[in-house]
Amino acid sequence: MRILLRLLTALTSAALLFSVVQTPAMAASQSGTHAWSTDTLTLREGPGTRYAFTGEISPDLAIKVLRCQKLWCLVDGDAGRGWTYKRNISFGAIPGDWPNGLASYPRGGTVCFYTGVNYAGSEVCLKTGQVLKDLALSGLDNSFASVRVDGTSVDVCRDRFFQSYCERIVVSQPALDKYLLRNLSSIHVY
C-alpha cells in the first residue's frame, strides 16, 4: 500500500511539474512542416469558409503545417490547431517573405531515389521538370528510403497529388525523414 501511495504521489508531482514548465514549443505538434504565419491566421474546423471558426494565430509566429488540401492547410501553433488559407503561410527558413519574393532553391539537375538507406537498393532517377503525382501508378508508392540530390531540389509528399506531409529537399539524405521513409507518394523535381 505504501509503495502504491508513493508511486501515485510521484506521478502526480511529475504531471504537475510538466504542466507548469511546458514551453510553447511543446504545445505544437511534433510532426509537420515548419512554417510561419505571415498574417493573422483564421482557424476553422475544416478546409473552407463554410466551417466554423475555432481561433486565430498572430502574424510572424512559428507554426507546424500538418497537411494541406488544395488551398487550405491544417496548422498547429501555440494559439491552437485548425484549417487556414494557404496564402498566409510562409514555408521559408525565416518569417515573412523571401528577398525578391522567391526562395533561391537550386534547379536544373537530377535527383535519384533509392529503396534502401545509404543510397542502396533499386534506383530511380528523375530530371528537372518531372512530376509524379501518384507513385502507385508506377508501382513505386511507399518504396523509397534515401535520396541523392545533384544540382536541383525536389518536393516530396506522403500522399498522392502533393497532399499531407510534404518537404522540399535540397541536399542528399542517406535516410529520409521518419515521416517520409518508405512513405513517398508524389514527387516534383525542380
N, CA and C atoms as an extended XYZ file, in Angstrom:
570
Properties=species:S:1:pos:R:3:atomname:S:1:resname:S:1:resid:I:1 pbc="F F F"
N         0.827       -1.193        0.000 N   MET     1
C         0.000        0.000        0.000 CA  MET     1
C         0.872        1.259        0.000 C   MET     1
N         1.954        1.197        0.791 N   ARG     2
C         2.848        2.331        0.883 CA  ARG     2
C         3.531        2.604       -0.458 C   ARG     2
N         3.917        1.542       -1.149 N   ILE     3
C         4.570        1.690       -2.453 CA  ILE     3
C         3.598        2.305       -3.449 C   ILE     3
N         2.358        1.869       -3.419 N   LEU     4
C         1.339        2.413       -4.317 CA  LEU     4
C         1.117        3.900       -4.042 C   LEU     4
N         1.086        4.279       -2.779 N   LEU     5
C         0.898        5.680       -2.407 CA  LEU     5
C         2.088        6.528       -2.871 C   LEU     5
N         3.306        6.015       -2.717 N   ARG     6
C         4.495        6.737       -3.182 CA  ARG     6
C         4.481        6.895       -4.704 C   ARG     6
N         4.096        5.829       -5.389 N   LEU     7
C         4.028        5.876       -6.849 CA  LEU     7
C         3.000        6.907       -7.306 C   LEU     7
N         1.843        6.916       -6.668 N   LEU     8
C         0.796        7.875       -7.012 CA  LEU     8
C         1.268        9.306       -6.751 C   LEU     8
N         1.956        9.534       -5.649 N   THR     9
C         2.486       10.858       -5.327 CA  THR     9
C         3.524       11.291       -6.361 C   THR     9
N         4.402       10.373       -6.749 N   ALA    10
C         5.433       10.691       -7.741 CA  ALA    10
C         4.809       11.024       -9.091 C   ALA    10
N         3.817       10.255       -9.517 N   LEU    11
C         3.152       10.520      -10.794 CA  LEU    11
C         2.417       11.853      -10.784 C   LEU    11
N         1.757       12.161       -9.691 N   THR    12
C         1.048       13.435       -9.570 CA  THR    12
C         2.035       14.598       -9.608 C   THR    12
N         3.152       14.466       -8.912 N   SER    13
C         4.174       15.518       -8.914 CA  SER    13
C         4.756       15.720      -10.304 C   SER    13
N         5.027       14.624      -10.996 N   ALA    14
C         5.584       14.724      -12.352 CA  ALA    14
C         4.600       15.400      -13.294 C   ALA    14
N         3.333       15.049      -13.203 N   ALA    15
C         2.319       15.663      -14.066 CA  ALA    15
C         2.192       17.152      -13.771 C   ALA    15
N         2.215       17.531      -12.511 N   LEU    16
C         2.129       18.936      -12.131 CA  LEU    16
C         3.357       19.702      -12.619 C   LEU    16
N         4.535       19.137      -12.435 N   LEU    17
C         5.762       19.778      -12.893 CA  LEU    17
C         5.750       19.950      -14.404 C   LEU    17
N         5.325       18.942      -15.131 N   PHE    18
C         5.273       19.017      -16.592 CA  PHE    18
C         4.311       20.110      -17.047 C   PHE    18
N         3.166       20.235      -16.403 N   SER    19
C         2.193       21.244      -16.830 CA  SER    19
C         2.665       22.657      -16.501 C   SER    19
N         3.491       22.828      -15.483 N   VAL    20
C         3.979       24.146      -15.103 CA  VAL    20
C         5.126       24.596      -15.997 C   VAL    20
N         6.045       23.685      -16.359 N   VAL    21
C         7.223       24.070      -17.123 CA  VAL    21
C         7.079       23.816      -18.617 C   VAL    21
N         5.899       23.548      -19.088 N   GLN    22
C         5.713       23.292      -20.515 CA  GLN    22
C         6.031       24.546      -21.316 C   GLN    22
N         6.873       24.399      -22.326 N   THR    23
C         7.261       25.531      -23.158 CA  THR    23
C         6.313       25.654      -24.337 C   THR    23
N         6.278       26.822      -24.996 N   PRO    24
C         5.421       26.972      -26.161 CA  PRO    24
C         5.721       25.961      -27.255 C   PRO    24
N         6.986       25.604      -27.431 N   ALA    25
C         7.329       24.644      -28.479 CA  ALA    25
C         6.717       23.277      -28.203 C   ALA    25
N         6.502       22.958      -26.938 N   MET    26
C         5.927       21.666      -26.607 CA  MET    26
C         4.436       21.631      -26.918 C   MET    26
N         3.819       22.782      -27.032 N   ALA    27
C         2.390       22.832      -27.281 CA  ALA    27
C         2.049       22.471      -28.720 C   ALA    27
N         2.960       22.742      -29.645 N   ALA    28
C         2.710       22.446      -31.055 CA  ALA    28
C         3.020       20.979      -31.342 C   ALA    28
N         2.473       20.484      -32.436 N   SER    29
C         2.703       19.104      -32.839 CA  SER    29
C         4.171       18.845      -33.102 C   SER    29
N         4.601       17.608      -32.843 N   GLN    30
C         5.981       17.248      -33.141 CA  GLN    30
C         6.152       16.936      -34.615 C   GLN    30
N         5.100       16.506      -35.272 N   SER    31
C         5.194       16.218      -36.703 CA  SER    31
C         4.706       17.428      -37.487 C   SER    31
N         5.019       17.433      -38.760 N   GLY    32
C         4.576       18.524      -39.612 CA  GLY    32
C         5.740       19.319      -40.165 C   GLY    32
N         5.427       20.179      -41.114 N   THR    33
C         6.428       21.011      -41.759 CA  THR    33
C         6.510       22.351      -41.042 C   THR    33
N         7.726       22.776      -40.714 N   HIS    34
C         7.905       24.078      -40.066 CA  HIS    34
C         7.515       25.181      -41.045 C   HIS    34
N         6.821       26.189      -40.538 N   ALA    35
C         6.398       27.315      -41.363 CA  ALA    35
C         6.168       28.517      -40.455 C   ALA    35
N         5.730       29.624      -41.070 N   TRP    36
C         5.481       30.872      -40.351 CA  TRP    36
C         4.135       31.434      -40.772 C   TRP    36
N         3.460       32.093      -39.845 N   SER    37
C         2.242       32.829      -40.191 CA  SER    37
C         2.682       34.196      -40.705 C   SER    37
N         2.280       34.559      -41.915 N   THR    38
C         2.664       35.856      -42.480 CA  THR    38
C         1.626       36.927      -42.198 C   THR    38
N         0.456       36.506      -41.789 N   ASP    39
C        -0.648       37.397      -41.449 CA  ASP    39
C        -1.448       36.664      -40.379 C   ASP    39
N        -2.467       37.293      -39.827 N   THR    40
C        -3.304       36.603      -38.858 CA  THR    40
C        -3.952       35.397      -39.529 C   THR    40
N        -3.765       34.218      -38.938 N   LEU    41
C        -4.364       33.001      -39.473 CA  LEU    41
C        -5.703       32.764      -38.790 C   LEU    41
N        -6.762       32.737      -39.566 N   THR    42
C        -8.082       32.399      -39.058 CA  THR    42
C        -8.211       30.885      -39.101 C   THR    42
N        -8.430       30.273      -37.943 N   LEU    43
C        -8.520       28.818      -37.855 CA  LEU    43
C        -9.968       28.364      -37.949 C   LEU    43
N       -10.179       27.281      -38.692 N   ARG    44
C       -11.517       26.725      -38.880 CA  ARG    44
C       -11.499       25.224      -38.649 C   ARG    44
N       -12.684       24.633      -38.466 N   GLU    45
C       -12.806       23.194      -38.218 CA  GLU    45
C       -12.499       22.351      -39.449 C   GLU    45
N       -12.582       22.933      -40.633 N   GLY    46
C       -12.335       22.199      -41.870 CA  GLY    46
C       -11.772       23.111      -42.936 C   GLY    46
N       -11.444       22.546      -44.111 N   PRO    47
C       -10.817       23.324      -45.187 CA  PRO    47
C       -11.810       24.139      -46.011 C   PRO    47
N       -12.196       25.302      -45.503 N   GLY    48
C       -13.105       26.175      -46.233 CA  GLY    48
C       -13.814       27.137      -45.303 C   GLY    48
N       -14.380       28.190      -45.884 N   THR    49
C       -15.047       29.215      -45.074 CA  THR    49
C       -16.383       28.744      -44.513 C   THR    49
N       -16.914       27.663      -45.039 N   ARG    50
C       -18.206       27.172      -44.534 CA  ARG    50
C       -18.074       26.470      -43.177 C   ARG    50
N       -16.819       26.177      -42.767 N   TYR    51
C       -16.587       25.518      -41.483 CA  TYR    51
C       -16.504       26.548      -40.362 C   TYR    51
N       -16.848       26.124      -39.160 N   ALA    52
C       -16.902       27.014      -38.001 CA  ALA    52
C       -15.519       27.549      -37.618 C   ALA    52
N       -15.501       28.790      -37.162 N   PHE    53
C       -14.303       29.467      -36.668 CA  PHE    53
C       -13.884       28.826      -35.346 C   PHE    53
N       -12.573       28.553      -35.186 N   THR    54
C       -12.091       27.943      -33.942 CA  THR    54
C       -11.027       28.772      -33.229 C   THR    54
N       -10.476       29.796      -33.897 N   GLY    55
C        -9.456       30.614      -33.250 CA  GLY    55
C        -8.585       31.346      -34.255 C   GLY    55
N        -7.527       31.980      -33.736 N   GLU    56
C        -6.600       32.740      -34.585 CA  GLU    56
C        -5.168       32.541      -34.109 C   GLU    56
N        -4.248       32.650      -35.053 N   ILE    57
C        -2.818       32.660      -34.750 CA  ILE    57
C        -2.276       33.988      -35.270 C   ILE    57
N        -1.532       34.691      -34.430 N   SER    58
C        -0.986       36.005      -34.786 CA  SER    58
C         0.055       35.905      -35.896 C   SER    58
N         0.329       37.031      -36.575 N   PRO    59
C         1.355       37.038      -37.629 CA  PRO    59
C         2.762       36.799      -37.076 C   PRO    59
N         3.660       36.348      -37.954 N   ASP    60
C         5.089       36.182      -37.667 CA  ASP    60
C         5.383       35.214      -36.527 C   ASP    60
N         4.580       34.157      -36.426 N   LEU    61
C         4.824       33.125      -35.420 CA  LEU    61
C         5.178       31.811      -36.099 C   LEU    61
N         6.030       31.034      -35.445 N   ALA    62
C         6.371       29.702      -35.948 CA  ALA    62
C         5.168       28.783      -35.767 C   ALA    62
N         4.855       28.007      -36.802 N   ILE    63
C         3.744       27.059      -36.767 CA  ILE    63
C         4.210       25.747      -37.388 C   ILE    63
N         3.379       24.731      -37.274 N   LYS    64
C         3.603       23.458      -37.966 CA  LYS    64
C         2.438       23.264      -38.927 C   LYS    64
N         2.754       22.924      -40.165 N   VAL    65
C         1.726       22.590      -41.150 CA  VAL    65
C         1.613       21.076      -41.157 C   VAL    65
N         0.456       20.571      -40.762 N   LEU    66
C         0.259       19.130      -40.642 CA  LEU    66
C        -0.104       18.486      -41.972 C   LEU    66
N        -0.901       19.174      -42.764 N   ARG    67
C        -1.226       18.715      -44.119 CA  ARG    67
C        -1.976       19.816      -44.832 C   ARG    67
N        -1.989       19.736      -46.158 N   CYS    68
C        -2.700       20.715      -46.974 CA  CYS    68
C        -3.651       19.998      -47.921 C   CYS    68
N        -4.731       20.686      -48.234 N   GLN    69
C        -5.714       20.190      -49.187 CA  GLN    69
C        -6.082       21.352      -50.091 C   GLN    69
N        -5.556       21.324      -51.303 N   LYS    70
C        -5.731       22.400      -52.273 CA  LYS    70
C        -5.233       23.713      -51.681 C   LYS    70
N        -6.098       24.677      -51.416 N   LEU    71
C        -5.675       25.992      -50.932 CA  LEU    71
C        -5.745       26.141      -49.416 C   LEU    71
N        -6.018       25.064      -48.695 N   TRP    72
C        -6.175       25.117      -47.249 CA  TRP    72
C        -5.181       24.174      -46.576 C   TRP    72
N        -4.678       24.593      -45.402 N   CYS    73
C        -3.730       23.765      -44.659 CA  CYS    73
C        -4.184       23.623      -43.205 C   CYS    73
N        -3.982       22.436      -42.659 N   LEU    74
C        -4.210       22.186      -41.243 CA  LEU    74
C        -2.931       22.562      -40.512 C   LEU    74
N        -3.017       23.548      -39.621 N   VAL    75
C        -1.839       24.053      -38.925 CA  VAL    75
C        -2.000       23.882      -37.421 C   VAL    75
N        -0.856       23.888      -36.740 N   ASP    76
C        -0.832       23.787      -35.290 CA  ASP    76
C         0.146       24.831      -34.778 C   ASP    76
N        -0.293       25.612      -33.821 N   GLY    77
C         0.555       26.640      -33.226 CA  GLY    77
C         0.216       26.809      -31.764 C   GLY    77
N         0.895       27.735      -31.117 N   ASP    78
C         0.665       27.953      -29.694 CA  ASP    78
C        -0.767       28.373      -29.386 C   ASP    78
N        -1.429       29.032      -30.336 N   ALA    79
C        -2.788       29.529      -30.106 CA  ALA    79
C        -3.862       28.520      -30.507 C   ALA    79
N        -3.475       27.384      -31.056 N   GLY    80
C        -4.471       26.381      -31.402 CA  GLY    80
C        -4.177       25.662      -32.700 C   GLY    80
N        -5.103       24.778      -33.047 N   ARG    81
C        -4.989       23.968      -34.256 CA  ARG    81
C        -6.253       24.155      -35.078 C   ARG    81
N        -6.070       24.247      -36.406 N   GLY    82
C        -7.224       24.367      -37.286 CA  GLY    82
C        -6.791       24.560      -38.726 C   GLY    82
N        -7.773       24.632      -39.601 N   TRP    83
C        -7.542       24.829      -41.036 CA  TRP    83
C        -7.493       26.316      -41.335 C   TRP    83
N        -6.549       26.721      -42.188 N   THR    84
C        -6.416       28.123      -42.567 CA  THR    84
C        -6.043       28.225      -44.039 C   THR    84
N        -6.251       29.408      -44.600 N   TYR    85
C        -5.959       29.628      -46.015 CA  TYR    85
C        -4.448       29.627      -46.238 C   TYR    85
N        -3.998       28.937      -47.262 N   LYS    86
C        -2.576       28.706      -47.529 CA  LYS    86
C        -1.780       29.980      -47.824 C   LYS    86
N        -2.413       31.003      -48.369 N   ARG    87
C        -1.668       32.192      -48.799 CA  ARG    87
C        -1.034       32.934      -47.623 C   ARG    87
N        -1.500       32.724      -46.405 N   ASN    88
C        -0.956       33.405      -45.235 CA  ASN    88
C         0.106       32.584      -44.510 C   ASN    88
N         0.673       31.597      -45.204 N   ILE    89
C         1.702       30.733      -44.629 CA  ILE    89
C         2.975       30.870      -45.448 C   ILE    89
N         4.107       31.036      -44.761 N   SER    90
C         5.414       31.044      -45.418 CA  SER    90
C         6.152       29.777      -45.008 C   SER    90
N         6.617       29.029      -46.004 N   PHE    91
C         7.340       27.795      -45.728 CA  PHE    91
C         8.845       28.017      -45.705 C   PHE    91
N         9.279       29.254      -45.553 N   GLY    92
C        10.701       29.571      -45.569 CA  GLY    92
C        11.381       29.310      -44.239 C   GLY    92
N        12.699       29.483      -44.245 N   ALA    93
C        13.502       29.292      -43.042 CA  ALA    93
C        13.401       30.489      -42.106 C   ALA    93
N        12.874       31.598      -42.622 N   ILE    94
C        12.732       32.815      -41.836 CA  ILE    94
C        11.284       33.283      -41.938 C   ILE    94
N        10.801       34.059      -40.945 N   PRO    95
C         9.435       34.558      -41.057 CA  PRO    95
C         9.312       35.578      -42.175 C   PRO    95
N         8.147       35.666      -42.755 N   GLY    96
C         7.900       36.654      -43.799 CA  GLY    96
C         8.294       36.171      -45.174 C   GLY    96
N         8.290       37.100      -46.105 N   ASP    97
C         8.584       36.769      -47.493 CA  ASP    97
C        10.084       36.654      -47.721 C   ASP    97
N        10.455       35.890      -48.732 N   TRP    98
C        11.848       35.769      -49.140 CA  TRP    98
C        12.255       37.046      -49.875 C   TRP    98
N        13.551       37.381      -49.848 N   PRO    99
C        14.006       38.532      -50.639 CA  PRO    99
C        13.621       38.339      -52.103 C   PRO    99
N        13.159       39.372      -52.737 N   ASN   100
C        12.693       39.341      -54.127 CA  ASN   100
C        11.495       38.415      -54.328 C   ASN   100
N        10.871       37.968      -53.246 N   GLY   101
C         9.646       37.183      -53.349 CA  GLY   101
C         9.809       35.703      -53.602 C   GLY   101
N        11.025       35.201      -53.848 N   LEU   102
C        11.201       33.786      -54.140 CA  LEU   102
C        12.360       33.205      -53.339 C   LEU   102
N        12.202       31.950      -52.933 N   ALA   103
C        13.313       31.244      -52.308 CA  ALA   103
C        14.305       30.858      -53.395 C   ALA   103
N        15.582       30.839      -53.070 N   SER   104
C        16.585       30.507      -54.083 CA  SER   104
C        16.946       29.023      -53.999 C   SER   104
N        16.031       28.172      -54.412 N   TYR   105
C        16.280       26.739      -54.443 CA  TYR   105
C        17.025       26.389      -55.723 C   TYR   105
N        17.936       25.415      -55.656 N   PRO   106
C        18.639       25.019      -56.874 CA  PRO   106
C        17.701       24.368      -57.881 C   PRO   106
N        18.012       24.532      -59.170 N   ARG   107
C        17.221       23.956      -60.260 CA  ARG   107
C        18.166       23.452      -61.344 C   ARG   107
N        17.695       22.484      -62.114 N   GLY   108
C        18.416       22.083      -63.309 CA  GLY   108
C        19.272       20.844      -63.203 C   GLY   108
N        19.156       20.046      -62.180 N   GLY   109
C        19.980       18.849      -62.042 CA  GLY   109
C        19.157       17.575      -62.053 C   GLY   109
N        19.637       16.590      -61.324 N   THR   110
C        18.928       15.312      -61.220 CA  THR   110
C        18.788       14.918      -59.756 C   THR   110
N        17.827       14.061      -59.514 N   VAL   111
C        17.612       13.509      -58.182 CA  VAL   111
C        17.385       12.008      -58.346 C   VAL   111
N        18.009       11.224      -57.479 N   CYS   112
C        17.850        9.768      -57.531 CA  CYS   112
C        17.309        9.268      -56.196 C   CYS   112
N        16.271        8.466      -56.263 N   PHE   113
C        15.668        7.857      -55.085 CA  PHE   113
C        16.101        6.398      -55.010 C   PHE   113
N        16.293        5.912      -53.776 N   TYR   114
C        16.757        4.545      -53.552 CA  TYR   114
C        15.807        3.827      -52.597 C   TYR   114
N        15.634        2.531      -52.821 N   THR   115
C        14.737        1.749      -51.967 CA  THR   115
C        15.376        1.421      -50.625 C   THR   115
N        16.687        1.520      -50.514 N   GLY   116
C        17.376        1.262      -49.254 CA  GLY   116
C        17.993        2.527      -48.695 C   GLY   116
N        18.302        2.517      -47.409 N   VAL   117
C        19.005        3.648      -46.809 CA  VAL   117
C        20.444        3.651      -47.305 C   VAL   117
N        21.114        4.778      -47.158 N   ASN   118
C        22.502        4.951      -47.608 CA  ASN   118
C        22.668        4.689      -49.098 C   ASN   118
N        21.665        5.092      -49.869 N   TYR   119
C        21.706        5.026      -51.338 CA  TYR   119
C        21.878        3.593      -51.851 C   TYR   119
N        21.271        2.653      -51.167 N   ALA   120
C        21.347        1.241      -51.562 CA  ALA   120
C        20.020        0.808      -52.185 C   ALA   120
N        20.039       -0.343      -52.807 N   GLY   121
C        18.828       -0.907      -53.392 CA  GLY   121
C        18.559       -0.370      -54.781 C   GLY   121
N        17.340       -0.566      -55.236 N   SER   122
C        16.944       -0.105      -56.573 CA  SER   122
C        16.968        1.411      -56.636 C   SER   122
N        17.286        1.939      -57.833 N   GLU   123
C        17.447        3.373      -58.033 CA  GLU   123
C        16.466        3.867      -59.092 C   GLU   123
N        15.849        5.016      -58.825 N   VAL   124
C        15.013        5.702      -59.811 CA  VAL   124
C        15.499        7.143      -59.869 C   VAL   124
N        15.980        7.581      -61.044 N   CYS   125
C        16.499        8.944      -61.203 CA  CYS   125
C        15.537        9.783      -62.041 C   CYS   125
N        15.374       11.040      -61.643 N   LEU   126
C        14.466       11.964      -62.317 CA  LEU   126
C        15.208       13.257      -62.623 C   LEU   126
N        14.776       13.945      -63.677 N   LYS   127
C        15.389       15.208      -64.089 CA  LYS   127
C        14.452       16.375      -63.812 C   LYS   127
N        15.002       17.568      -63.908 N   THR   128
C        14.239       18.790      -63.721 CA  THR   128
C        12.960       18.772      -64.552 C   THR   128
N        11.867       19.169      -63.910 N   GLY   129
C        10.585       19.255      -64.592 CA  GLY   129
C         9.729       18.012      -64.485 C   GLY   129
N        10.290       16.902      -64.035 N   GLN   130
C         9.489       15.681      -63.932 CA  GLN   130
C         8.597       15.738      -62.701 C   GLN   130
N         7.348       15.348      -62.895 N   VAL   131
C         6.353       15.362      -61.835 CA  VAL   131
C         5.662       14.004      -61.813 C   VAL   131
N         5.658       13.377      -60.654 N   LEU   132
C         4.936       12.120      -60.454 CA  LEU   132
C         3.898       12.378      -59.370 C   LEU   132
N         2.656       12.570      -59.774 N   LYS   133
C         1.593       12.927      -58.830 CA  LYS   133
C         1.113       11.748      -58.004 C   LYS   133
N         1.265       10.528      -58.532 N   ASP   134
C         0.787        9.335      -57.836 CA  ASP   134
C         1.743        8.182      -58.131 C   ASP   134
N         2.670        7.919      -57.211 N   LEU   135
C         3.673        6.872      -57.425 CA  LEU   135
C         3.061        5.477      -57.512 C   LEU   135
N         1.842        5.305      -57.026 N   ALA   136
C         1.190        3.992      -57.122 CA  ALA   136
C         0.982        3.601      -58.582 C   ALA   136
N         0.768        4.585      -59.453 N   LEU   137
C         0.566        4.297      -60.874 CA  LEU   137
C         1.834        3.743      -61.521 C   LEU   137
N         2.992        3.993      -60.909 N   SER   138
C         4.266        3.488      -61.422 CA  SER   138
C         4.764        2.277      -60.639 C   SER   138
N         3.984        1.842      -59.664 N   GLY   139
C         4.404        0.731      -58.815 CA  GLY   139
C         5.506        1.103      -57.840 C   GLY   139
N         5.641        2.401      -57.543 N   LEU   140
C         6.722        2.879      -56.682 CA  LEU   140
C         6.232        3.471      -55.359 C   LEU   140
N         4.950        3.406      -55.089 N   ASP   141
C         4.381        4.022      -53.893 CA  ASP   141
C         5.006        3.433      -52.624 C   ASP   141
N         5.399        4.304      -51.713 N   ASN   142
C         5.923        3.920      -50.398 CA  ASN   142
C         7.128        2.992      -50.474 C   ASN   142
N         8.027        3.238      -51.427 N   SER   143
C         9.162        2.325      -51.580 CA  SER   143
C        10.525        2.963      -51.339 C   SER   143
N        10.627        4.287      -51.258 N   PHE   144
C        11.937        4.933      -51.185 CA  PHE   144
C        12.385        5.204      -49.747 C   PHE   144
N        13.709        5.024      -49.521 N   ALA   145
C        14.271        5.211      -48.186 CA  ALA   145
C        15.380        6.264      -48.141 C   ALA   145
N        15.978        6.600      -49.295 N   SER   146
C        17.030        7.623      -49.330 CA  SER   146
C        16.973        8.357      -50.661 C   SER   146
N        17.622        9.527      -50.707 N   VAL   147
C        17.596       10.344      -51.920 CA  VAL   147
C        18.946       11.040      -52.098 C   VAL   147
N        19.429       11.036      -53.342 N   ARG   148
C        20.669       11.742      -53.693 CA  ARG   148
C        20.277       12.901      -54.613 C   ARG   148
N        20.631       14.126      -54.213 N   VAL   149
C        20.255       15.335      -54.940 CA  VAL   149
C        21.507       15.946      -55.562 C   VAL   149
N        21.442       16.263      -56.868 N   ASP   150
C        22.588       16.838      -57.564 CA  ASP   150
C        22.139       18.043      -58.392 C   ASP   150
N        22.364       19.250      -57.849 N   GLY   151
C        22.091       20.478      -58.589 CA  GLY   151
C        20.637       20.818      -58.786 C   GLY   151
N        19.769       20.343      -57.928 N   THR   152
C        18.342       20.632      -58.053 CA  THR   152
C        17.697       20.591      -56.676 C   THR   152
N        16.396       20.699      -56.638 N   SER   153
C        15.617       20.494      -55.421 CA  SER   153
C        14.373       19.721      -55.812 C   SER   153
N        13.736       19.113      -54.831 N   VAL   154
C        12.595       18.251      -55.119 CA  VAL   154
C        11.563       18.372      -54.004 C   VAL   154
N        10.294       18.490      -54.385 N   ASP   155
C         9.193       18.419      -53.425 CA  ASP   155
C         8.737       16.977      -53.348 C   ASP   155
N         8.585       16.465      -52.135 N   VAL   156
C         8.078       15.109      -51.938 CA  VAL   156
C         6.958       15.159      -50.906 C   VAL   156
N         5.932       14.329      -51.110 N   CYS   157
C         4.792       14.307      -50.194 CA  CYS   157
C         4.393       12.871      -49.875 C   CYS   157
N         3.815       12.694      -48.695 N   ARG   158
C         3.361       11.369      -48.255 CA  ARG   158
C         2.186       10.865      -49.075 C   ARG   158
N         1.303       11.751      -49.472 N   ASP   159
C         0.102       11.328      -50.189 CA  ASP   159
C         0.170       11.752      -51.645 C   ASP   159
N        -0.590       11.079      -52.474 N   ARG   160
C        -0.629       11.411      -53.893 CA  ARG   160
C        -1.209       12.806      -54.080 C   ARG   160
N        -0.908       13.398      -55.214 N   PHE   161
C        -1.354       14.742      -55.578 CA  PHE   161
C        -0.856       15.810      -54.601 C   PHE   161
N         0.319       15.573      -54.005 N   PHE   162
C         1.009       16.554      -53.160 CA  PHE   162
C         0.171       17.000      -51.968 C   PHE   162
N        -0.347       16.026      -51.251 N   GLN   163
C        -1.118       16.331      -50.049 CA  GLN   163
C        -0.466       15.672      -48.844 C   GLN   163
N        -0.960       15.998      -47.673 N   SER   164
C        -0.471       15.509      -46.395 CA  SER   164
C         0.885       16.130      -46.084 C   SER   164
N         1.777       15.383      -45.486 N   TYR   165
C         3.092       15.888      -45.077 CA  TYR   165
C         4.000       16.004      -46.293 C   TYR   165
N         4.591       17.180      -46.502 N   CYS   166
C         5.479       17.422      -47.645 CA  CYS   166
C         6.770       18.086      -47.175 C   CYS   166
N         7.822       17.912      -47.963 N   GLU   167
C         9.099       18.574      -47.708 CA  GLU   167
C         9.722       18.993      -49.021 C   GLU   167
N        10.497       20.089      -48.983 N   ARG   168
C        11.358       20.467      -50.106 CA  ARG   168
C        12.749       19.972      -49.727 C   ARG   168
N        13.302       19.072      -50.508 N   ILE   169
C        14.619       18.501      -50.237 CA  ILE   169
C        15.630       19.165      -51.163 C   ILE   169
N        16.707       19.719      -50.584 N   VAL   170
C        17.728       20.419      -51.368 CA  VAL   170
C        19.105       19.775      -51.245 C   VAL   170
N        19.275       18.869      -50.299 N   VAL   171
C        20.541       18.143      -50.131 CA  VAL   171
C        20.246       16.651      -50.022 C   VAL   171
N        21.236       15.848      -50.363 N   SER   172
C        21.081       14.392      -50.296 CA  SER   172
C        20.792       13.948      -48.867 C   SER   172
N        19.971       12.900      -48.743 N   GLN   173
C        19.626       12.344      -47.439 CA  GLN   173
C        19.844       10.837      -47.474 C   GLN   173
N        20.814       10.315      -46.704 N   PRO   174
C        21.039        8.875      -46.684 CA  PRO   174
C        19.866        8.104      -46.078 C   PRO   174
N        19.046        8.797      -45.310 N   ALA   175
C        17.797        8.226      -44.794 CA  ALA   175
C        16.767        9.352      -44.789 C   ALA   175
N        15.649        9.126      -45.422 N   LEU   176
C        14.591       10.139      -45.461 CA  LEU   176
C        14.042       10.393      -44.064 C   LEU   176
N        13.447       11.563      -43.878 N   ASP   177
C        12.769       11.919      -42.641 CA  ASP   177
C        11.834       10.785      -42.234 C   ASP   177
N        11.668       10.587      -40.930 N   LYS   178
C        10.862        9.455      -40.458 CA  LYS   178
C         9.425        9.490      -40.971 C   LYS   178
N         8.916       10.653      -41.317 N   TYR   179
C         7.546       10.735      -41.830 CA  TYR   179
C         7.477       10.434      -43.326 C   TYR   179
N         8.636       10.389      -43.988 N   LEU   180
C         8.673       10.117      -45.427 CA  LEU   180
C         9.336        8.785      -45.761 C   LEU   180
N        10.061        8.218      -44.836 N   LEU   181
C        10.778        6.965      -45.065 CA  LEU   181
C         9.806        5.867      -45.486 C   LEU   181
N         9.948        5.412      -46.715 N   ARG   182
C         9.048        4.420      -47.328 CA  ARG   182
C         7.582        4.872      -47.253 C   ARG   182
N         7.388        6.186      -47.369 N   ASN   183
C         6.048        6.774      -47.346 CA  ASN   183
C         5.867        7.843      -48.415 C   ASN   183
N         6.655        7.832      -49.481 N   LEU   184
C         6.517        8.829      -50.548 CA  LEU   184
C         5.451        8.402      -51.539 C   LEU   184
N         4.586        9.355      -51.904 N   SER   185
C         3.547        9.068      -52.896 CA  SER   185
C         3.515       10.064      -54.041 C   SER   185
N         4.194       11.227      -53.915 N   SER   186
C         4.245       12.190      -55.019 CA  SER   186
C         5.573       12.946      -54.990 C   SER   186
N         6.082       13.264      -56.206 N   ILE   187
C         7.402       13.880      -56.371 CA  ILE   187
C         7.333       14.944      -57.461 C   ILE   187
N         7.975       16.104      -57.216 N   HIS   188
C         8.126       17.153      -58.232 CA  HIS   188
C         9.573       17.620      -58.203 C   HIS   188
N        10.303       17.409      -59.303 N   VAL   189
C        11.709       17.806      -59.394 CA  VAL   189
C        11.793       19.181      -60.049 C   VAL   189
N        12.546       20.108      -59.444 N   TYR   190
C        12.691       21.474      -59.968 CA  TYR   190
C        13.965       21.642      -60.753 C   TYR   190
